């Protein structure tokens, strides 16, 4: 029979193994970067560098496990089709703003200050083709609201729908 101490020790070892496996899988996913410009409804433009999440592995990984991101960076999720999108923050350490964007580049909805590690579903509420994730507070600071326009990367590689 195992003692409580042995059970606890084994649980700690298993947790470490699982975290190491998750981290090594996260390291296997790589992203291309591209410039992205956002024009607010009042005509101001803001330049960002975004990593491109184009396939299911990249979209599943997203910004999980990241501890920091420069203020002028983000991630662009391309779903390869227009559909209602649902996101969550599981394993994401950074609080984020999410811009839900139509195929023609119009910001349809904005979710500000997504809570790190939350498993609550964040729903686009309308069909969209893209999601842009930025550091939390960016949408408010730069007045990025529904109706803003996203100038998508010039040569956006072909996304693979799920």
C-alpha positions in Angstrom: 0.0 0.0 0.0 1.3 3.5 -0.9 1.6 6.2 1.7 0.1 9.6 1.2 3.6 10.9 0.7 4.3 8.4 -2.1 1.0 9.2 -3.8 1.8 12.9 -3.7 5.3 12.3 -5.0 4.0 10.3 -8.0 1.3 13.0 -8.7 4.0 15.7 -8.8 6.2 13.6 -11.1 3.2 12.9 -13.5 2.3 16.6 -13.5 5.9 17.4 -14.5 5.8 14.8 -17.3 2.5 16.2 -18.6 3.7 19.8 -18.5 7.0 18.8 -20.2 5.0 17.0 -23.0 2.7 20.0 -23.4 5.7 22.4 -23.6 7.5 20.2 -26.1 4.4 20.0 -28.3 4.0 23.8 -28.1 7.7 24.2 -29.2 7.0 22.1 -32.3 4.4 24.6 -33.6 6.0 27.5 -35.5 4.4 30.6 -37.0 5.3 32.9 -39.9 5.0 36.7 -39.2 3.5 39.4 -41.3 2.6 43.1 -41.0 -1.0 44.1 -40.3 -2.5 47.5 -40.1 -5.7 48.5 -38.3 -7.6 51.6 -39.3 -10.0 52.8 -36.6 -13.4 54.3 -37.4 -12.0 57.8 -36.8 -9.3 57.2 -39.5 -6.3 56.6 -37.4 -4.0 53.7 -38.4 -1.9 51.4 -36.2 0.8 49.0 -37.4 1.3 45.6 -35.9 3.4 42.5 -36.6 1.3 39.4 -36.3 2.1 35.7 -36.2 -0.1 33.7 -38.6 -2.2 30.8 -37.3 -3.2 29.1 -40.6 -3.6 25.4 -39.8 -5.4 23.5 -37.1 -2.2 22.9 -35.0 -1.3 26.6 -35.1 -4.9 27.7 -34.3 -5.0 25.2 -31.4 -1.7 26.5 -30.1 -2.3 30.2 -30.6 -0.6 32.2 -27.9 -0.8 29.5 -25.2 2.1 29.3 -22.8 3.5 32.7 -23.9 4.5 34.9 -21.0 5.0 38.2 -22.9 4.3 39.8 -26.2 5.5 43.2 -27.5 2.8 45.9 -27.5 2.9 46.2 -31.3 2.5 42.4 -31.9 -0.3 40.0 -32.0 -1.7 36.9 -33.7 -3.9 36.5 -36.7 -6.1 33.4 -36.9 -7.3 32.6 -40.4 -10.0 29.9 -40.4 -10.0 29.4 -44.2 -13.8 30.0 -44.3 -16.4 32.3 -42.8 -18.1 30.8 -39.7 -19.1 31.5 -36.1 -15.9 31.3 -34.1 -15.5 30.3 -30.5 -12.2 30.8 -28.6 -11.0 30.3 -25.0 -8.0 31.2 -22.9 -7.0 27.8 -21.5 -3.2 27.7 -21.0 -2.9 31.3 -22.1 -1.0 33.5 -19.6 -1.5 36.8 -21.4 -4.7 38.8 -21.0 -5.9 39.5 -24.6 -8.2 41.6 -26.7 -9.9 39.6 -29.5 -11.0 41.3 -32.7 -13.5 39.1 -34.7 -13.0 40.1 -38.4 -15.1 39.5 -41.5 -13.6 38.2 -44.8 -13.4 41.8 -46.1 -11.4 43.0 -43.1 -14.2 44.7 -41.1 -14.0 44.3 -37.3 -17.4 42.8 -36.5 -17.1 42.3 -32.7 -14.5 43.0 -30.1 -13.9 41.1 -26.9 -11.7 43.0 -24.5 -9.6 41.7 -21.6 -10.0 38.0 -22.1 -9.1 36.4 -18.7 -5.9 34.2 -18.7 -6.5 30.5 -18.2 -10.3 30.8 -18.5 -12.2 28.0 -20.2 -15.2 30.3 -20.7 -16.2 30.4 -24.4 -15.6 33.7 -26.2 -18.1 33.7 -29.1 -17.7 35.9 -32.2 -21.6 36.1 -32.2 -21.5 36.5 -36.0 -19.8 34.6 -38.8 -16.2 35.8 -39.3 -13.1 34.7 -41.2 -10.4 35.9 -38.9 -9.5 36.6 -35.3 -6.8 39.1 -34.3 -5.4 38.8 -30.8 -3.7 41.7 -29.2 -2.5 42.5 -25.7 -5.4 43.4 -23.4 -6.1 47.1 -23.3 -4.9 47.7 -26.9 -8.5 47.9 -28.3 -9.5 50.5 -25.7 -6.2 52.5 -25.9 -6.3 52.7 -29.7 -10.1 53.0 -30.1 -10.4 49.8 -32.0 -14.1 49.1 -32.2 -16.6 47.3 -34.5 -16.4 49.0 -37.9 -12.6 49.3 -37.8 -10.8 47.9 -40.8 -8.0 45.4 -40.9 -5.5 45.6 -43.7 -4.7 42.0 -44.0 -1.2 40.8 -44.8 -0.5 41.3 -48.6 0.4 37.7 -49.3 -1.6 35.8 -46.7 -0.8 32.1 -47.2 -3.7 29.8 -47.8 -5.3 28.7 -44.5 -6.5 25.2 -44.1 -10.1 24.9 -42.7 -10.6 22.5 -39.8 
